[in-house]
Amino acid sequence: RLHRSGDDAHVPVSVARTAHRVVQEALTNVHKHAPGGEVCVDVRYTQDVVTVLVENSPPTAPVDPALAASGSGRGLHCLRERVELLGGRLQAGPRSDGGFRVQARLPVVPA
């Protein structure tokens, strides 16, 4: 599911691209680590902040070990650095139900 609110017309390209990258990385991780899980993407634009929240439920299908092991394993770490370069904050971690949550807050005026 996708929920989007607010107006993005005032958002700088650097912030919009980083928000897009947060969603992209989170969805890639869901594909690799939570096959069959439900995903909710929520993007909110305000005058001051863009908030991106991606949450997924636990997997409902077997995880493909080869797919799960692909990549560098540094995606969220590098994404956190990218968000922080803009003065934002990224939080990522497991949910109590076995799902996962990624949330970014990006200031509209980058640091």
C-alpha positions in Angstrom: 0.0 0.0 0.0 1.1 3.5 -0.7 -0.1 6.6 1.2 1.1 10.0 0.2 0.1 13.3 1.7 1.1 16.9 1.3 2.6 18.8 -1.6 6.1 18.1 -2.9 6.4 21.1 -5.2 8.7 22.9 -2.7 11.0 20.0 -2.0 14.6 20.3 -3.3 15.7 17.6 -5.8 18.4 16.3 -3.4 15.7 15.7 -0.7 13.2 14.1 -3.1 15.9 11.8 -4.5 16.9 10.7 -1.0 13.3 10.0 -0.1 13.0 7.9 -3.2 16.2 6.1 -2.3 14.8 5.3 1.1 11.7 3.7 -0.4 13.8 1.8 -3.0 16.2 0.3 -0.4 13.4 -0.6 2.0 11.4 -2.3 -0.8 14.5 -4.2 -2.0 15.0 -5.5 1.5 11.4 -6.6 1.8 11.8 -8.5 -1.5 15.0 -10.2 -0.3 14.1 -10.9 3.4 10.3 -10.9 3.7 8.8 -12.6 0.6 5.0 -12.5 0.6 4.9 -9.9 3.4 2.6 -7.0 3.2 4.2 -3.6 2.8 3.0 -0.1 3.6 4.8 3.0 2.3 3.8 6.3 3.8 5.3 9.6 2.4 4.3 12.9 4.0 5.3 16.3 2.8 5.1 19.3 5.1 6.7 22.8 4.8 9.7 21.7 6.9 10.1 17.9 6.7 9.6 15.0 4.4 8.8 11.8 6.4 9.1 8.4 4.8 7.9 5.3 6.6 8.1 1.8 5.1 6.8 -1.1 7.2 6.4 -4.7 6.3 4.9 -7.7 7.9 6.8 -10.9 8.5 7.5 -13.1 5.4 4.7 -15.5 4.4 6.9 -17.5 1.9 10.3 -19.1 2.3 13.3 -16.8 2.0 15.6 -17.5 -0.9 19.0 -17.8 0.8 20.9 -16.8 -2.4 18.7 -13.7 -2.9 18.9 -12.8 0.8 22.7 -13.1 0.7 23.1 -10.9 -2.5 24.3 -7.4 -2.2 26.9 -5.7 0.0 24.9 -5.9 3.2 25.6 -2.2 3.7 22.5 -0.8 2.1 20.9 0.7 5.3 24.2 1.9 6.6 25.0 3.8 3.4 21.4 5.1 3.3 21.7 6.4 6.8 24.9 8.3 5.8 23.1 9.8 2.8 20.1 10.9 5.0 22.4 12.4 7.6 24.3 14.4 4.9 21.1 16.3 4.4 20.6 16.8 8.1 18.1 14.1 8.4 17.6 11.0 10.6 17.1 7.3 9.6 15.8 4.7 11.9 15.5 1.0 10.9 14.8 -2.1 12.8 12.6 -5.1 13.5 9.0 -4.7 14.7 7.6 -6.8 17.6 5.5 -8.9 15.2 8.5 -10.0 13.2 8.2 -7.4 10.5 10.6 -4.5 9.8 10.3 -0.8 9.8 12.4 1.9 8.1 11.7 5.6 8.8 13.4 8.7 7.5 12.9 12.3 8.4 14.5 14.7 5.9 14.5 18.5 6.4 13.2 20.4 3.4 16.1 22.8 3.6 19.1 20.5 3.5 21.9 21.1 6.0 
